[in-house]
Amino acid sequence: MKNLPLVSVIIPTYNRADKVGDAINSALNQSYKNLEVLVVDDGSTDDTEKTILNFPTVRYIRQKHAGQAAARNNGLHHASGEIIANLDSDDLWDSNFIEDCVLKLETDQLDFVFANWMQQAKIGHDWDFLQHDPFLKPYFPRLKNNWIQLESDDLRDLYLQACPSPSSAVVMRRTSIHKGWDEAIHIGDDWALYIDMILSKKCRAAFTLKKLWRKRIDDINIYDGRSRAEVLDLLYNADISRIIGRHKHHLSKKELMKLNKIHSYSLVELSKHKILREHDIKKAFHLFRKACSISILFSFQAAPQIFFNGIKRQVGSPKLNQVNHVRDQQSTVTREVVAGN
């Protein structure tokens, strides 16, 4: 590329004084040099501001605590680049992340691209995340020059089942962003953004299995730092319900059924959790009844296997249960829904 487009790197952060400096360094040390770095401090109460101010070339933006989606929107508002990349403040990019992604984005005039990563584990070894993704595997035979291209129909099918591209994985064209990040979403603001893009126009994208960044986890991660029950309730219940409400008139009957199955499954599993772990039969019944109101047949089909797996984990060894919990956090509800079809 002769004329390198400006890339705006947006780093939202909240109480990450111990990690945000590493994230900023990984953005500043990119082999691609035509970029600006904006760090949006979402009302941190620790030494985050002090850490950020150690980087004089970084634009520091502070806001009242309003959540990661609001911070991303604030960053987008102040960004000057025609290409946008979001880096979560606990993650790290390899030095060639931006260069590789922008080259693919510009060469093929795509709407967005995303890259594979090494996922940190609380238990055991870090692992190659996308290599074993069941939703991406059907596209692997298309691999050409380290990239796999996805057309509009591919993207609709893929993203209405799962989100294979967390924020730190993606580089996107600013003009392809539809309305920004939905600030009413609890966890899946990135997923909701991609669905907005994909349903608003015929998008084209690509992904690489090259591991170009690293996902770090701790107890305050938006997704990985939450319990299974919280993820089920916030992401696969509240968030997906909002996504369905916003887009149901733009979905085919088959597409709507996919999202409803994910929603229904999560409610059944949450019902199981309320019985086996909290012994709250009243709440469990309420959740199961809600699942049945979405899809009575699917709820009754899914319930036996969900409850059997839950009981099996409870009687297993504590260490095995811990490992299973971590794997559950990384394997979405949608993987289990598809496996059951």
Salt bridges, closest charged atoms under 4 A:
ASP22 OD2 - ARG216 NH1 3.38
ASP41 OD2 - ARG62 NH1 2.84
ASP42 OD2 - HIS65 ND1 2.87
ASP88 OD1 - ARG72 NH1 3.08
ASP88 OD2 - LYS215 NZ 3.95
ASP90 OD2 - ARG16 NH2 3.46
ASP91 OD2 - LYS215 NZ 2.96
ASP100 OD2 - LYS210 NZ 3.02
GLU106 OE2 - ARG173 NH1 2.72
ASP108 OD2 - LYS104 NZ 2.46
ASP111 OD1 - LYS201 NZ 2.78
ASP126 OD2 - ARG214 NH2 3.09
ASP128 OD2 - LYS211 NZ 3.42
ASP133 OD2 - ARG335 NH1 3.49
GLU151 OE1 - ARG204 NE 3.30
ASP154 OD2 - ARG142 NH1 2.75
ASP157 OD1 - LYS258 NZ 2.24
ASP182 OD2 - ARG242 NE 2.57
ASP182 OD2 - ARG246 NH1 2.93
ASP189 OD2 - ARG72 NE 2.84
ASP196 OD2 - ARG246 NH2 3.16
ASP196 OD1 - HIS247 NE2 2.64
ASP218 OD2 - ARG16 NH1 2.42
ASP218 OD2 - LYS19 NZ 2.80
ASP219 OD1 - LYS122 NZ 3.43
ASP239 OD1 - HIS186 ND1 3.01
GLU255 OE1 - ARG156 NH2 2.83
GLU269 OE2 - ARG228 NE 2.97
GLU278 OE2 - HIS273 NE2 3.37
GLU278 OE1 - LYS274 NZ 3.05
ASP328 OD1 - ARG313 NH2 3.25
GLU336 OE1 - ARG228 NH2 3.29
